[in-house]
Amino acid sequence: MPSVARTMLCGAILVTVAYIGMCLVYVTGPVAGLVGIGAAAPARAQPSALAAQPVWQQQLAPIMQQSAVPTTAVQPAVVSMGPCCADLPSALARAVPASAPKMVLVTFCNAAFKGMLLNFAEHLRRAHIPHVIGAVDREAFELMQEAGSPTYLIDIGHVDGSSSHSGASWKKFAVTRTEEVAKVVALGYSVIMTDVDVLWLRDPIPYFVTCGAAVAEIERQSCTEIMMADVLASSDNLSPGKNLQQGLGDAYWGTFNTGIVVIRATEAGKAFAQKWHEYVEDGPGVYAGLTSDQQVFNRLVREGGNPMGIHGHWTVKRPQIVLGTLPTMFFCNGHGYFVHRIEKSYSGALPYSAHATYTYDGSSAAAKEQRFRDVGHWATPDPVEMSAGKFLAVGAGNLASLNPHGELGLGVHLQILKHQLHNLRDGLALAQALGRTLVLPQFLCFCDKVWAGHDNVFLFQHMYPGAHADGNYMPFECPVDHVLQLSAWRRSAVSYRDARFAEAQGALGNRSLTIARLAGGAPDAPGTHTPAHARTVEVPAVPLSDVTARELFGIPGSAAAEATVLRVLPSAQGLFCKFAVADAAKAFDVCFEKLIGAIEPWCSECHGQIAFARASLSDLLAVAKLYGEDFTRGGGGAG
């Protein structure tokens, strides 16, 4: 089966493109300037609009402060146990020792998701989580055998490359994975079925099985009740604090996300797993028109009418099962982990998992990979050539000086975003002039970005609707897909690296970083750190052409010329003014316009239906200025 026609069937609900083009593209994804090599993440600004904490946070604060939670330090990879296994029973026996609780994490995947699958399995091994990989093609089976994860082959045959949930390929995959889950439960193992785009950070089995001393006090509030559930699912709801306080009273009225489903090996759990599979394969009546296992799951657990008295509880008795939900503070969706930054925002909270939902740039495999890179959780080795060559990194500058009153919202966000894009533009032009690869800067956002067309940030204090209940979390360090569509960079063959690449690759040695500091004393972004081994040179804060840039930074034997990474501080904005050759200027203009033109609107209603959005005048003016802005560089000024 050709790679370009292979569907990404990895337990993850993804809008996909041919992954053959993604495995070899540029390393992507910033988190913290060049953490460890030039700059740290900008400090999170303290909210100025809130006089007090939300009620839920006041109530939970004492428990959060007392909670002792395990460290987040990355553990060394577990040594492979060798190839395994011939079938599902032997894989389960390899994964779960006889003396351990009979609970196992499972996922299903084909080789089209190679990078994501390797990252997924490596994190499971580091966290010592008992797991089994159901490989749906031979290449994935051999890949996981080599990696050392217990795996078995379920060859589902030809797939047509469609990623649509109404397509035959996805239907075949959904039928297969629900059937395999039913088999696992029938064999007496409680199962945690997970998508492959879920990042597992620590072992959840003590939470589900014992709920004892190994579990932090803040978690025991939920797990004591969750232990009684036959079936559990994760949630897409967006306020982790509210969710922790209200439990099912918050989650039941949203969508259960089958990215994580827990089914216990009780008689009720076994019966549910079998019924779920049968209804996905060929459901009767209203189930016949449903196109995904998630849709079937959500309808099944709601049979028998809406429950009463679920506020503050984690489980509820349904006609055939005890249903429960997973706290979004510990089993995070994409907004909670990558935007709300739960580990930073909630004292005492340490997630078990993070699901790469609420992503942009097509929600593709590459976009999800980028999210993991953003937070330093991409464990799949990159090709050696990715750390070869020389690089130019640019600081973000002191963005707070552009917003002295600490305002939030789309208006100020777009104004500051325009400044950040100008910095990006001049940094990219300078990098190309010097023959270096650009390291993307960290972006800062003052307005959340909505995922669905019907959502409206203006009505919810410029936060994602539903996420506002916990209070203000802005400004925040943007995931790169909040600002750029890196797929456009790849299509245009514009090379880049993410802001954590050097840290992750270990690419920098003792004398491989040079700081080029612009004269004039302008402040750096808050939290910027210069490593002790870095060499620093002062350069005049005057606009450069490509010719004068090479003369300044390219002197043979100089610290700037010899550096693996040349970092410009406080930012590159205004440092580059033009290309000397008209054709080079035109080529850059055309290319950069494509990169900027690919940026997704921040929210569809506030751009497409301004009256409905109830935007302030400053918001409207900022939108017009940004999307009408001329970002060309051919002979313009600093911008």
Buried (B, 14 or more C-beta within 10 A) or exposed (E): BEBEBBBBBBBBBBBBBBBBBBBEBBBBBBBBBBBBBBBBBBEBBEBEEEEEBBEBBEEBBEBBEEBEBEEEEEEEEBEEEEBBBEEBBBBBBBBBEEEEBBBBBBBBBBBBBBBBBBBBBBBBBBBEBBBBBBBBBEBBBBBBBEBBBBBBBBEBEEBEBBBBBEBEBBBBBBBBBBBBBBBBBEBEBBBBBBBBBBBBBBBBBBBBBEBEEEBBBBBBBBBEBBBEBBBBBBBBBBBBBBBBBBBBBBBBEBBBBBBBBBBBBBEBBBBBBBBBBBBBBEBEEEBEEBBBBBBBBBBBBBEEEEBEEBEEBBBBEBEBBBBBBBBBBBBBBBBBBBBBBBBEBBBBBBBBBBBBBBBBBBBBBBBBBBBBBBBBBBBBEBEEEBBEEBBBBBBBBBBBEEBEEBBBBBBBBBBBBBBBBBBBBBBBBBBBBBEBBBBBBBBBBBBBBBBEEEBBBBBBBBBBBBBBBBBBBBBBBBBBBBBBBBBBBBBEEBBBBBBBBBBBBEBBEEEBBBBBBBEEEBEBBBBBBBEEEBBEBEBEBEBBBBEBBBEBBEEEEBBBBBBBBBBBBBBBBBBBBBBEEEEBBBBBBEBBBBBBEBBBBBBBBBBEEBEEBEBEEBBBBBBEEBBEBEBBBBEBEBB
